[in-house]
Amino acid sequence: MRLSFRFLPVAFASLSIVAVPLSGCSAGSEESSLTPVAEGTDDITAASKLVGDYEDGRGRFASLNLQQIGEAGKPANVFTSEVIVQCVMAPCPTLTVKGKWFASSDVLTLYPEGRERETYRAVLDGQTLTLSDDAGLAIARLVKARAVNPVIAEVLSKYGVPKMTSTIVASEIDRQAAEEGVTKPFAEAFDEAVKMFLEDEMGLSGMIGGLEDGVPEECGEDLTKATLCMANRADTHVNLMPLDGTTPPEGESARAAWIIEFSVGSFTDHGYYAIIDKRGAQGSYMYSFN
């Protein structure tokens, strides 16, 4: 079974992918220049930019993880991916592959274990990685997952919701923490916010408890378990309101408080706002708004 497929442009509009065999993506590169480990300065820079998890893939890949590790005392680039297998109707199955990889300024070459190498023209524009063949046809598009701040990841795991998506930018945390008079660390404020979101009557549990139709069947009927089930999803988001952002519905200032926002995908159109005073002089509270 060959793992190389050429996906027609329509593949990016729908996951009902029509595929024809791809005879090879050489990208015009010489074999001798395509070693698994980048050694030149330019190549190291190019490779480091591509390192990370890619998800929400369309076309050739459903996901792609590019890592740089130490292997027998030497640097090595390794990858794992879920390759979309050609099928007539969505959802198409995926096949997990792994191996080593190489990158130059605009080329990504994969060396799957036990299979032929695959070379693509690679363009990382913002968070979107586009892989094309040597004719310029886009073979895949993937979205690079944002690196999660360790403090945020620790708190989300502590409360059993590690899959919640954080869009909080580290530079914004630092910016707000450096404001004059701030005595409440962000880590403490974020911990309080997540706890309120999960347990406060004005948070998610209060909203779920007041529903007549309940939550999706897979989340069960127990209120605590249902709350965690709904919160621990990739389409549940948490964000830090920036200093120069819009004010929340009740008009609180991001200069006076850590304002942490939550949303729960398409399940509800409510937004949840945790307000934690940056000077610790006033009590924290949460409210929802739609």
N, C-alpha and C positions, 0 to 999 in steps of 0.2 A: 504493500500500500504506500503510495507516494503522498507526502504531506504538502506538496506545493500545488496550489490552485490559483487560477486567475479569476477574480470575482468581478463581474460586470459592474459598471457604475451604479446600477439600480440597487446594488447590495447595501448601499449606505442609506437608502430611504426605507428599507425594510429588512427584517431578519429572515424573510423567505428568500434565501440566497440561491441564485442561479450561478453555477460554477462550471468552468471548463478547465482542463488540465493546464498547469503552468509549466512550461518546459524548462524553466530556469530563470533566475534573477541574477545575472552576472554583474550588472551595474558597471561593466567595463573595467573591472579591477583585476589585477594580476594575482595569481595564487600566492606568490611569494610575499606579497604585502599584507596578506590577510591572516596574520597570526592571532590566536585567541587572546593574547595579552598585549595591550597597547604599551609600547615602550617610548615612543617619541613624545615630546612635550605637547605638541598639538593634539596628538591622539589621546593622551591622558586627559587633557582638558575636555575634548569632545566626549570621551567615555564618561567622565564624571558628571556631565550635564544630563546624560541619559539614564544614569543610575536611578532606580526607583521602581515602584509598582505602577503598572498601567492597567486600567480596567475599563469597563463599558466599551469593550472593543467591537468594531464592526468590520466585516470583511474576513480577512485571513485569521485574525486572532480574537478570542474573547477576553484574554488577559495576557499580560507579559510582565515578568519580574526580572530586572537586570541588576545584578549585584557585583560588587568587587570584594574579594575575600583573599585571605592568605592561604596558600595551599603548598605544603611541604616547604615552607619558608620563602615561597615566591608569591608575587601578586598574581591573581587569576580573576578573570571575569566569568561568572557563571549566570545561567538564566534558567527559569522555568516558565512555561507558558501553557495556556489552554488554546489549542488550535481548533477552529471550527471545521467540522467534517462536513463535506458537501452533502446536502439533502434537498428534497423537493419542497418540503413545507417546514416552517418554523414550529417549535424551536429546534434548531439543528444541534446534534450532539457535539461534544468537544472531546479532544484527545489531549492528555497531558504529555508534554515533551520537556526535556531538559538537556543542557549541554553547556558549551562555552560560547563566548561572543567577542567580537572586536568592533571598534568604532573609530572612524576617522571624522573629518569635519562634516561630511554629509553622507556617509555610508555606514550602515549597520549590517554586520555579517554574523549569522548564527551558525553554530556547529552542533546540530542535534546529535545526541549519542546514537551511533550506529546508522546514521543517515547522511545524505549529501548535504553540503553546506548550502545555506540560503542567504543571498545578499540583496539588500534593499537600499534604495536611496531614502535617507531619513531626514525629516524636517520636524523639529520640535518648536512649535509656535505657541508660546504661552504654556498651557497645560496639554495641548493636543499634539500627539505624535502621529505623523503621516508617513507610511512606508509605501514606496512606489517601486515599480520595476524599471528596467533600463529604458523602457519606452515612455516612462513618465506616467503610466497608469497607476492610480492609487490602489494598492492591494489591501491596505488596512488603515484604520484610524482608531487610535486609543486615547484615553484620557489619563494623564498622570495624576495619581492620587497625591494629595497634599500631605506633607509630613506632619504628623500630629505632635504638638508640644508634649514633652514627657509628663509635665504636671497634669495636663488635660487627660492624657491617656491613663495616668494612674488613678485619677478621680473617677473617670468613667468606668474603669475596671472595678474599682472599689464598690461602686453601686450596682454592678451587674449589667452595665449598658455599654460595653466596649465597641459595639457596632454603630453607635450614634455618630453621625458625621459632624465633625468640628470644622467650622470655617474661620476660626479665630486665628489671627495673624500675630506671630510672636512680636513683631515690631510694634504693633498697636498696644500690646500688653506693656512692653517696656516704655513706650511713650507715655501711657497713662500713669504708670507706676512712678515715673520721674516728675510728675506734677507736684508742685509745692503743697505741703500739708497732707499728703497721702500717707496714712499709717496702716491701713488694712491691706495686707499682701493679696495679690490676685489669687494665689493658690487657695487661701482661706475663703475668699469670696466665691470662687468657682465651686468649691466643695459645698458651701451653703446653698448656692443656686441650684445645683443638681439635686440635692436633698429635698429642697422645696418643690422643685418640678415633679419629683416622684411621689412626695408624701403630703404636701400641703393641700388643703381643701380647695385652694385657688389654682392648684397646679393640675397636672395631667390626671392624677388619681381622682381628684374631685370631679373633673369633667366626665371621666369614664363612669364613675359611680352614679352620675345623674342621667346617664343615657337610658332611653327606653328600649332601644334596639340592641344595646350592647356593643361589644367590639367584634372584630373578625373572629370567626369560629375557631381558627387555629390558636387564638390567644386564650381560650378557655373562659370560665365564668368567675374564677377567683379574682378579686379586685387587685390584690398585690401582684399576682402573677400576670394578670392582663396588662397592668400598668408597665411592668418591666418588658413584657413582650412588645408593646407598642413603642416604648422608648428605645429599645435595643434594636433599632432598624436603621439601615443606611439612609432612608428617606426622612428620618428624624434629625433635625439640624439644631446646632447650638452655635450662637455667634455673640461676639462682644461688640456692643454699640460703640462706634468710634467717637472720638472727641468732636469731630466736625460732621458727624452724621445727623440724621433727623432725630428729633426728640421723640420719646415714646408717647403713647396716648395721654398719659397723665402729666406730661410736661417735665419729667425729671431731667436733670442735667448730668451728662456724662463726666463733667468736671467734678461734680460732687459725689457721684456714686458709680460703682461698677454696675453697668446695666447689661445683663446677660439675657439674650433672647433665645427662645426655643420655638420650633415649629414641628408639626407631626405629619409631614407628607400630605397626601390627599385625604387622609382620614378625617381631618377637621380643618376648618379655615381659621381657627383661633391662633393667635400669637400669645406666647407666655413671656412675661417680663419679670425677671428677678432683680430687685433693687437693693444693693448692698452699699451702705454709706462708706465712703473711702476713709473717713476719719474715725469710724467706729463709734460715733456719738449717737446715732439713731439705730433703731432696730431694723432688721432686714425684713422685706416683705415681697410678695409676688401677686400679680394679677394677670388675668387673661383678657384678650380683646379681639374682636373680629370686625 
